[in-house]
């Protein structure tokens, strides 16, 4: 049988590697550039089904929507609580069978890290405790404040502990928790996405502060967004610090947006971890909406966390 003489194709090792890399790169391009999937958004009449996670919402995130409108939306959705709204709306929450999930006090900028702020912080914390007791809220939020030149970290820590010890007995009497919020100092792109200079930016340090106060009414506010940015290992930390968690906040990471597939956290397992350790406090949605329909974003997040 006659044969045909064909020129042999010689492929060098360098050519093979380059070709393989080009093919692999081409295969990866569609995945790398693929847009996030459109989330499945609950309908406008969506209502919480399971309710094992007691959800709240942080009002400031949904401005310029009026507080009274947001209250009605959350009530229709079956949410038992709200926070970060004007105290003048607390009576309306009570009328609807809802409660302030946590009450504000002295803010995150002026904290007890500096002893000069103690009188102010104690006054505001006591006022917050009274409001919480009046409206059935379990907690009042507190912060360390910012580092200041001339105050060593250990001195600032002791200043914080001394301040909280001045008021924790009153909290115990009123059966209200003080919840120390941990904040991230890495993000400087937005005044509510990160807080450069804040002292309590390490969850382990915050836990140590809580332990030094030495009261079952002194807790941490476990903000998943801030914890992920500063410390990570969220579910392990929930299990590790379960006895100290008094309140929880959510948001997507890294941008503090919706809890969708554009961010790095998977919230249903986080919620299940909270249930696993017996957490019975509130979980507040504190993301900054980026979707055109902000209420659709809220419904999506609430259903996602309703495990």
Kinemage of the C-alpha trace (Angstrom):
@kinemage 1
@onewidth
@group {chain A} dominant
@subgroup {mainchain}
@vectorlist {calphas} color= white
{ca unk a 1} P 0.000 0.000 0.000
{ca unk a 2} L 1.547 3.305 -1.011
{ca unk a 3} L 2.400 5.753 1.747
{ca unk a 4} L 2.380 9.526 1.663
{ca unk a 5} L 5.385 11.319 2.948
{ca unk a 6} L 4.132 14.112 5.262
{ca unk a 7} L 6.365 16.580 7.002
{ca unk a 8} L 6.675 15.899 10.705
{ca unk a 9} L 5.466 18.594 13.101
{ca unk a 10} L 8.014 19.218 15.785
{ca unk a 11} L 6.727 20.869 18.936
{ca unk a 12} L 9.285 22.173 21.337
{ca unk a 13} L 8.751 21.973 25.085
{ca unk a 14} L 8.564 25.784 25.246
{ca unk a 15} L 5.948 25.851 22.500
{ca unk a 16} L 3.882 23.162 24.195
{ca unk a 17} L 3.882 25.001 27.521
{ca unk a 18} L 2.967 28.300 25.858
{ca unk a 19} L 0.145 26.687 23.914
{ca unk a 20} L -1.220 24.920 26.957
{ca unk a 21} L -1.118 28.156 28.924
{ca unk a 22} L -2.985 29.993 26.180
{ca unk a 23} L -5.699 27.330 26.076
{ca unk a 24} L -6.020 27.319 29.848
{ca unk a 25} L -6.156 31.114 29.919
{ca unk a 26} L -8.863 31.177 27.287
{ca unk a 27} L -10.885 28.664 29.265
{ca unk a 28} L -10.637 30.771 32.374
{ca unk a 29} L -11.645 34.085 30.831
{ca unk a 30} L -15.396 33.430 30.783
{ca unk a 31} L -15.370 32.451 34.471
{ca unk a 32} L -13.261 35.420 35.518
{ca unk a 33} L -15.429 37.923 33.703
{ca unk a 34} L -18.776 36.307 34.373
{ca unk a 35} L -21.129 38.605 36.250
{ca unk a 36} L -22.630 37.549 39.554
{ca unk a 37} L -25.843 35.610 39.225
{ca unk a 38} L -29.070 37.524 39.670
{ca unk a 39} L -30.264 36.676 43.175
{ca unk a 40} L -33.607 35.081 43.826
{ca unk a 41} L -35.513 37.900 45.523
{ca unk a 42} L -38.573 37.154 47.668
{ca unk a 43} L -41.834 38.812 46.617
{ca unk a 44} L -43.085 42.013 48.219
{ca unk a 45} L -45.426 40.071 50.515
{ca unk a 46} L -42.580 37.893 51.827
{ca unk a 47} L -42.812 36.993 55.505
{ca unk a 48} L -40.249 35.210 57.685
{ca unk a 49} L -40.987 31.481 57.799
{ca unk a 50} L -38.712 29.863 60.389
{ca unk a 51} L -37.966 32.654 62.846
{ca unk a 52} L -35.229 30.705 64.639
{ca unk a 53} L -32.907 33.640 63.987
{ca unk a 54} L -34.468 36.704 65.629
{ca unk a 55} L -33.790 39.332 63.001
{ca unk a 56} L -33.521 43.076 63.324
{ca unk a 57} L -32.519 45.806 60.895
{ca unk a 58} L -30.262 48.817 61.359
{ca unk a 59} L -32.270 51.863 60.357
{ca unk a 60} L -29.397 54.152 59.311
{ca unk a 61} L -28.501 51.809 56.448
{ca unk a 62} L -31.837 52.425 54.724
{ca unk a 63} L -31.908 56.206 54.703
{ca unk a 64} L -33.441 58.285 53.206
{ca unk a 65} L -36.407 55.970 53.826
{ca unk a 66} L -38.325 57.445 56.780
{ca unk a 67} L -38.133 55.453 60.011
{ca unk a 68} L -41.900 55.088 60.212
{ca unk a 69} L -42.052 53.535 56.741
{ca unk a 70} L -39.211 51.116 57.459
{ca unk a 71} L -40.903 50.069 60.697
{ca unk a 72} L -44.065 49.101 58.828
{ca unk a 73} L -42.084 47.186 56.204
{ca unk a 74} L -40.202 45.204 58.853
{ca unk a 75} L -43.382 44.489 60.786
{ca unk a 76} L -45.108 43.097 57.682
{ca unk a 77} L -42.078 40.922 57.099
{ca unk a 78} L -42.420 39.449 60.579
{ca unk a 79} L -39.274 40.944 62.075
{ca unk a 80} L -39.473 41.154 65.883
{ca unk a 81} L -37.103 44.108 66.353
{ca unk a 82} L -35.337 47.136 64.886
{ca unk a 83} L -32.410 49.327 65.887
{ca unk a 84} L -30.577 52.452 64.828
{ca unk a 85} L -33.813 54.444 64.622
{ca unk a 86} L -34.897 57.569 66.488
{ca unk a 87} L -36.058 56.786 70.030
{ca unk a 88} L -39.273 58.682 69.395
{ca unk a 89} L -40.386 55.677 67.320
{ca unk a 90} L -39.921 53.171 70.145
{ca unk a 91} L -43.562 53.527 71.261
{ca unk a 92} L -44.643 52.558 67.748
{ca unk a 93} L -42.458 49.460 67.917
{ca unk a 94} L -44.157 48.531 71.161
{ca unk a 95} L -47.601 49.031 69.612
{ca unk a 96} L -46.648 46.539 66.906
{ca unk a 97} L -45.281 43.995 69.367
{ca unk a 98} L -41.698 44.784 68.336
{ca unk a 99} L -38.753 45.941 70.437
{ca unk a 100} L -35.532 47.938 70.015
{ca unk a 101} L -32.973 45.185 69.527
{ca unk a 102} L -30.224 47.347 71.035
{ca unk a 103} L -30.167 50.927 72.309
{ca unk a 104} L -27.503 53.510 71.471
{ca unk a 105} L -25.526 55.481 74.025
{ca unk a 106} L -22.276 57.437 73.677
{ca unk a 107} L -21.266 56.610 70.081
{ca unk a 108} L -18.042 55.099 68.787
{ca unk a 109} L -15.879 58.239 68.655
{ca unk a 110} L -16.074 59.380 72.282
{ca unk a 111} L -15.308 56.324 74.353
{ca unk a 112} L -13.800 55.389 77.707
{ca unk a 113} L -10.314 54.750 76.309
{ca unk a 114} L -9.632 58.304 77.519
{ca unk a 115} L -10.511 58.723 81.187
{ca unk a 116} L -11.609 62.303 80.514
{ca unk a 117} L -14.646 60.874 78.696
{ca unk a 118} L -15.857 58.735 81.597
{ca unk a 119} L -18.423 61.134 83.026
{ca unk a 120} L -20.026 61.557 79.611
{ca unk a 121} L -19.955 57.831 78.792
{ca unk a 122} L -21.374 56.756 82.150
{ca unk a 123} L -24.194 59.286 81.884
{ca unk a 124} L -25.118 58.156 78.372
{ca unk a 125} L -24.877 54.474 79.248
{ca unk a 126} L -27.163 54.897 82.246
{ca unk a 127} L -29.649 56.792 80.076
{ca unk a 128} L -29.493 54.015 77.498
{ca unk a 129} L -30.040 51.369 80.156
{ca unk a 130} L -33.159 53.193 81.355
{ca unk a 131} L -34.539 53.381 77.811
{ca unk a 132} L -33.753 49.712 77.183
{ca unk a 133} L -35.502 48.670 80.379
{ca unk a 134} L -38.533 50.808 79.554
{ca unk a 135} L -39.034 49.380 76.056
{ca unk a 136} L -37.944 45.792 76.630
{ca unk a 137} L -34.619 45.952 74.818
{ca unk a 138} L -32.058 43.421 76.038
{ca unk a 139} L -28.960 45.532 75.354
{ca unk a 140} L -27.191 48.878 75.172
{ca unk a 141} L -24.245 49.329 72.827
{ca unk a 142} L -20.888 50.628 73.983
{ca unk a 143} L -17.524 51.265 72.310
{ca unk a 144} L -13.892 51.687 73.358
{ca unk a 145} L -13.397 54.957 71.508
{ca unk a 146} L -10.268 55.888 69.569
{ca unk a 147} L -6.620 55.591 70.465
{ca unk a 148} L -5.099 58.864 71.638
{ca unk a 149} L -1.515 60.051 71.713
{ca unk a 150} L 0.040 59.651 75.122
{ca unk a 151} L -2.286 56.842 76.258
{ca unk a 152} L -0.667 53.414 76.125
{ca unk a 153} L -2.871 50.512 75.068
{ca unk a 154} L -2.789 48.827 78.473
{ca unk a 155} L -3.691 52.112 80.172
{ca unk a 156} L -6.519 52.627 77.707
{ca unk a 157} L -7.781 49.101 78.329
{ca unk a 158} L -7.860 49.685 82.068
{ca unk a 159} L -9.614 53.011 81.507
{ca unk a 160} L -12.341 51.196 79.545
{ca unk a 161} L -12.749 48.520 82.198
{ca unk a 162} L -12.912 51.079 85.006
{ca unk a 163} L -15.622 53.023 83.168
{ca unk a 164} L -17.790 49.971 82.466
{ca unk a 165} L -17.407 48.759 86.056
{ca unk a 166} L -18.937 52.044 87.156
{ca unk a 167} L -22.134 51.291 85.271
{ca unk a 168} L -22.348 47.503 85.043
{ca unk a 169} L -24.022 47.188 88.439
{ca unk a 170} L -26.818 49.426 87.198
{ca unk a 171} L -27.135 47.273 84.063
{ca unk a 172} L -27.369 44.170 86.238
{ca unk a 173} L -30.093 45.769 88.348
{ca unk a 174} L -32.098 46.680 85.242
{ca unk a 175} L -31.367 43.300 83.594
{ca unk a 176} L -29.806 44.912 80.530
{ca unk a 177} L -26.586 43.885 78.756
{ca unk a 178} L -23.756 46.209 77.784
{ca unk a 179} L -22.484 45.092 74.367
{ca unk a 180} L -19.016 46.209 73.308
{ca unk a 181} L -18.794 46.507 69.547
{ca unk a 182} L -15.649 45.462 67.728
{ca unk a 183} L -14.962 47.620 64.620
{ca unk a 184} L -12.502 47.278 61.758
{ca unk a 185} L -9.727 49.829 61.219
{ca unk a 186} L -8.668 48.634 57.758
{ca unk a 187} L -11.306 50.195 55.527
{ca unk a 188} L -10.880 53.952 55.099
{ca unk a 189} L -13.135 54.342 52.037
{ca unk a 190} L -16.308 55.345 53.889
{ca unk a 191} L -16.997 56.665 57.398
{ca unk a 192} L -19.290 53.709 58.171
{ca unk a 193} L -17.326 50.964 56.426
{ca unk a 194} L -14.258 51.233 58.636
{ca unk a 195} L -12.935 53.255 61.550
{ca unk a 196} L -9.158 53.863 61.375
{ca unk a 197} L -7.869 54.723 64.834
{ca unk a 198} L -10.555 52.843 66.776
{ca unk a 199} L -9.010 50.966 69.681
{ca unk a 200} L -11.269 47.896 69.887
{ca unk a 201} L -10.406 46.492 66.469
{ca unk a 202} L -9.248 43.058 67.640
{ca unk a 203} L -11.911 40.567 68.735
{ca unk a 204} L -9.522 38.863 71.160
{ca unk a 205} L -8.801 42.196 72.862
{ca unk a 206} L -12.518 42.965 73.085
{ca unk a 207} L -13.134 39.584 74.697
{ca unk a 208} L -10.348 40.285 77.187
{ca unk a 209} L -11.977 43.616 78.076
{ca unk a 210} L -15.313 41.890 78.633
{ca unk a 211} L -13.669 39.268 80.846
{ca unk a 212} L -11.973 41.951 82.956
{ca unk a 213} L -15.312 43.604 83.684
{ca unk a 214} L -16.384 40.256 85.083
{ca unk a 215} L -20.148 40.431 84.756
{ca unk a 216} L -22.608 38.190 82.895
{ca unk a 217} L -24.210 41.441 81.683
{ca unk a 218} L -21.040 42.517 79.844
{ca unk a 219} L -20.987 41.104 76.297
{ca unk a 220} L -19.530 41.700 72.844
{ca unk a 221} L -21.393 42.811 69.771
{ca unk a 222} L -20.183 40.318 67.188
{ca unk a 223} L -20.352 42.250 63.921
{ca unk a 224} L -19.616 39.588 61.309
{ca unk a 225} L -18.524 42.201 58.755
{ca unk a 226} L -15.916 43.749 61.063
{ca unk a 227} L -14.770 40.402 62.460
{ca unk a 228} L -14.175 39.005 58.989
{ca unk a 229} L -12.084 41.994 57.948
{ca unk a 230} L -9.929 42.126 61.083
{ca unk a 231} L -9.740 38.539 62.326
{ca unk a 232} L -11.589 36.147 59.998
{ca unk a 233} L -12.350 32.573 61.014
{ca unk a 234} L -15.910 33.687 61.786
{ca unk a 235} L -17.594 30.379 62.593
{ca unk a 236} L -14.726 29.148 64.756
{ca unk a 237} L -14.840 32.431 66.686
{ca unk a 238} L -18.583 32.127 67.188
{ca unk a 239} L -18.006 28.728 68.762
{ca unk a 240} L -15.027 29.976 70.761
{ca unk a 241} L -16.761 33.066 72.159
{ca unk a 242} L -20.350 31.841 72.339
{ca unk a 243} L -20.651 32.702 76.027
{ca unk a 244} L -19.730 36.344 75.399
{ca unk a 245} L -21.821 37.197 72.316
{ca unk a 246} L -24.737 39.462 73.172
{ca unk a 247} L -25.681 40.839 69.757
{ca unk a 248} L -24.831 40.191 66.082
{ca unk a 249} L -24.636 42.391 62.975
{ca unk a 250} L -24.388 41.302 59.333
{ca unk a 251} L -23.082 42.795 56.090
{ca unk a 252} L -21.289 41.626 52.977
{ca unk a 253} L -17.494 41.675 52.826
{ca unk a 254} L -15.529 43.491 51.552
{ca unk a 255} L -17.883 46.313 50.552
{ca unk a 256} L -20.501 46.188 53.338
{ca unk a 257} L -23.133 45.591 50.669
{ca unk a 258} L -25.812 42.950 50.249
{ca unk a 259} L -25.372 39.364 51.404
{ca unk a 260} L -25.199 38.121 47.814
{ca unk a 261} L -22.661 36.170 45.753
{ca unk a 262} L -20.522 39.228 45.046
{ca unk a 263} L -19.004 38.956 48.519
{ca unk a 264} L -16.874 36.429 50.363
{ca unk a 265} L -19.107 35.404 53.265
{ca unk a 266} L -21.667 32.600 53.167
{ca unk a 267} L -24.291 33.609 55.705
{ca unk a 268} L -26.536 30.532 56.087
{ca unk a 269} L -23.737 28.453 57.699
{ca unk a 270} L -22.912 31.395 59.949
{ca unk a 271} L -26.526 31.569 61.079
{ca unk a 272} L -26.593 27.821 61.661
{ca unk a 273} L -23.435 28.131 63.763
{ca unk a 274} L -25.181 30.700 65.956
{ca unk a 275} L -28.082 28.309 66.456
{ca unk a 276} L -25.674 25.443 67.113
{ca unk a 277} L -24.063 27.295 70.058
{ca unk a 278} L -27.450 28.271 71.473
{ca unk a 279} L -27.379 31.954 70.596
{ca unk a 280} L -30.844 33.432 71.216
{ca unk a 281} L -30.154 37.153 70.784
{ca unk a 282} L -30.885 39.397 67.826
{ca unk a 283} L -29.167 39.384 64.434
{ca unk a 284} L -29.392 42.778 62.736
{ca unk a 285} L -29.070 43.386 59.004
{ca unk a 286} L -26.544 46.241 58.826
{ca unk a 287} L -25.495 46.235 55.190
{ca unk a 288} L -25.485 49.355 53.011
{ca unk a 289} L -27.781 48.614 50.049
{ca unk a 290} L -26.403 48.997 46.549
{ca unk a 291} L -29.336 47.490 44.632
{ca unk a 292} L -31.784 49.956 43.060
{ca unk a 293} L -34.580 48.333 45.066
{ca unk a 294} L -33.336 48.579 48.651
{ca unk a 295} L -36.326 46.717 50.096
{ca unk a 296} L -35.728 43.820 47.706
{ca unk a 297} L -32.182 43.709 49.081
{ca unk a 298} L -33.546 43.606 52.624
{ca unk a 299} L -36.008 40.814 51.837
{ca unk a 300} L -33.230 38.833 50.181
{ca unk a 301} L -30.957 39.157 53.225
{ca unk a 302} L -33.718 38.359 55.706
{ca unk a 303} L -34.746 35.195 53.878
{ca unk a 304} L -31.102 34.135 53.487
{ca unk a 305} L -30.608 34.338 57.254
{ca unk a 306} L -33.934 32.670 58.099
{ca unk a 307} L -32.364 29.225 58.407
